[in-house]
């Protein structure tokens, strides 16, 4: 809801920023994510974006991107 209520320019700036930060993860890593049969959730809390890939109980991979662009990667076994 927060995103939808933003002005178009702010939405575009956030999209571009997220794309740049995601590209920093590298083509190999992003390719592996693309091969996963997973459900994906996106949300933001306290200024941190979180993207979570869940493989239906087998494994979860998530990453968080802070407002300053710091990326944390998490991997959880099912």
N, C-alpha and C positions, 0 to 999 in steps of 0.2 A: 504494500500500500504506500509506503514511504516513497519508493521509486516512482510510482505512477503519479504521485502528487508533485514531483519535482518539475521545474521548468525544463523545456526541451534541451536547452544548452547544458544544464547541469547533468541531465541524463547522458548526453553525448560525451561529456567530459569523463564521467564515471565509467562508461562503457570503454572508452579509449584507454583509460588507466588500467582497467581490469584486463583488457587484451594485452597490453604491454607487460603487465606483471605475469600473466599466464604464459606468455611467450618465453619469459625468463626460465621457465621450468624445463625448456628444451624439447626438441622435436621427438626424441626417443621416448621420453616420459609421457608426453602428450599422446604419442602413438599407442603406447601401452594402455592408456586410459581409454582410448577410442576402441580398442579391441575387447574391453570388458563388457560382459552382459550385466549391466548394473542399472540400478535406479539412482538418479542424481537429485540431490537437494541443495538449494542455495539459500542462504540467509545472512543477515547482518545483525550483530549484537554488539553494543558498546563500541561502535566504530570499527569492528573487525568483520570482514567478509569471510564466510565459511562455505566451502564446497565439499560435499560428501558423496562419495560413490559407494553404494552398498550392493554386494553381490548375492543378496538373499540369504544371509546367515553364514556364508563362507569367509568373507573378508570385507573389511571396510577400509577405504583409503580416503583421507580427507586432507584438505589444506586450508589454512587460514591466511588471509592477507590483511595486515594491519593498515591503519591510515597512513603510516610512514613507508609502506611498501615492503615491510618485512614479511617473509613467507615462512610458515611452519608447515611441515608435512607430517601426517600421522598415518600409521597403519595398524589396524586391529584385526586379529584373527577371530573368526566366528566362534 
